[in-house]
Amino acid sequence: ARTQGQPYLLQLYGSILLQHLTHQNRYQATLSDLDSVDREVLDQGAPAYFRDTFNKAPTDIKEILRQLARKNAPALTTHQRRWLDRRCLLEKAGDLQPRIFARWICEEDV
């Protein structure tokens, strides 16, 4: 649910979760592990995935990403929706995905 199937994020979450469990000498993760894993994903994922995805977006899409991250529902043109859909950044309900990307946009205030 946190990665929305994005391959880079799936690998990043898995790697960080395994490191987290190894450092604690544990073999099973719990929901309480997710807060620290999310924080590490935000730290490690920012340069490689989040910033790159945001910076490659056209100017009008950057504003759309900001609005979606803040739970606003902007009116999208066909071009804007297509751009977001091709990058798997828009849920059917119209929310920005993956949510960790939305969190990064809000925290970085880009």
C-alpha positions as CSV (number, residue, x, y, z in Angstrom):
1,A,0.0,0.0,0.0
2,R,2.9,2.4,0.7
3,T,4.7,1.8,-2.6
4,Q,1.7,1.6,-4.9
5,G,3.7,-1.0,-6.8
6,Q,6.5,1.5,-7.7
7,P,9.5,-0.8,-8.2
8,Y,12.1,1.6,-6.7
9,L,10.0,2.3,-3.6
10,L,9.2,-1.4,-3.2
11,Q,12.9,-2.2,-3.1
12,L,13.7,0.8,-0.9
13,Y,11.0,-0.1,1.7
14,G,12.1,-3.8,1.7
15,S,15.8,-2.9,2.1
16,I,15.2,-0.4,4.9
17,L,12.7,-2.7,6.7
18,L,15.3,-5.6,6.6
19,Q,18.0,-3.3,7.9
20,H,15.7,-2.1,10.7
21,L,14.8,-5.6,11.7
22,T,18.5,-6.8,11.6
23,H,19.6,-3.9,13.8
24,Q,17.0,-5.0,16.4
25,N,17.7,-8.7,16.0
26,R,14.2,-9.4,15.0
27,Y,12.6,-11.6,12.2
28,Q,9.1,-10.1,12.1
29,A,7.9,-6.6,11.4
30,T,5.0,-5.0,13.1
31,L,2.9,-1.9,12.1
32,S,4.8,0.0,14.7
33,D,8.0,-0.4,12.6
34,L,6.5,1.7,9.8
35,D,7.0,5.1,11.3
36,S,10.8,4.8,11.4
37,V,10.8,3.0,8.0
38,D,8.8,5.8,6.5
39,R,11.2,8.4,7.9
40,E,14.2,6.6,6.4
41,V,12.4,6.2,3.1
42,L,11.8,9.9,3.0
43,D,15.5,10.5,3.8
44,Q,16.9,8.0,1.3
45,G,14.2,8.3,-1.3
46,A,14.3,12.1,-1.6
47,P,17.3,12.5,-3.9
48,A,16.8,9.5,-6.1
49,Y,13.0,9.3,-6.5
50,F,11.0,12.1,-5.0
51,R,13.1,15.1,-6.1
52,D,13.8,13.6,-9.5
53,T,10.1,12.9,-10.1
54,F,9.1,16.4,-9.0
55,N,11.9,18.2,-10.9
56,K,11.1,16.4,-14.2
57,A,7.5,17.5,-14.1
58,P,6.4,20.4,-16.2
59,T,5.7,23.6,-14.4
60,D,1.9,23.2,-14.5
61,I,2.2,19.6,-13.2
62,K,4.4,20.7,-10.3
63,E,1.5,22.9,-9.2
64,I,-0.9,20.0,-9.6
65,L,1.4,17.8,-7.5
66,R,1.5,20.4,-4.8
67,Q,-2.3,20.7,-4.7
68,L,-2.8,17.0,-4.7
69,A,-0.3,16.5,-1.9
70,R,-2.3,18.9,0.2
71,K,-5.5,17.1,-0.5
72,N,-6.9,19.7,-2.8
73,A,-8.7,18.5,-5.9
74,P,-7.6,20.6,-8.9
75,A,-9.3,20.5,-12.2
76,L,-7.1,18.5,-14.5
77,T,-6.8,18.9,-18.2
78,T,-6.6,15.7,-20.3
79,H,-2.9,16.4,-20.8
80,Q,-2.2,16.7,-17.1
81,R,-4.2,13.6,-16.2
82,R,-2.4,11.6,-18.9
83,W,1.0,12.8,-17.6
84,L,0.1,11.7,-14.0
85,D,-1.4,8.5,-15.1
86,R,1.6,7.5,-17.2
87,R,3.8,7.8,-14.2
88,C,1.3,6.0,-11.9
89,L,0.9,9.1,-9.7
90,L,-2.9,9.4,-9.6
91,E,-5.3,7.0,-7.9
92,K,-8.7,6.4,-9.4
93,A,-10.2,8.5,-6.6
94,G,-8.0,11.4,-7.8
95,D,-5.5,11.3,-4.9
96,L,-1.7,11.6,-5.4
97,Q,0.1,8.3,-5.0
98,P,2.2,6.9,-3.6
99,R,1.2,8.8,-0.4
100,I,4.8,8.9,0.8
101,F,5.5,11.1,-2.3
102,A,2.7,13.4,-1.2
103,R,4.2,13.5,2.3
104,W,7.6,14.4,0.9
105,I,6.1,17.3,-1.1
106,C,4.4,18.7,2.0
107,E,7.4,18.2,4.2
108,E,9.9,19.7,1.7
109,D,7.5,22.5,0.8
110,V,8.6,22.3,-2.8
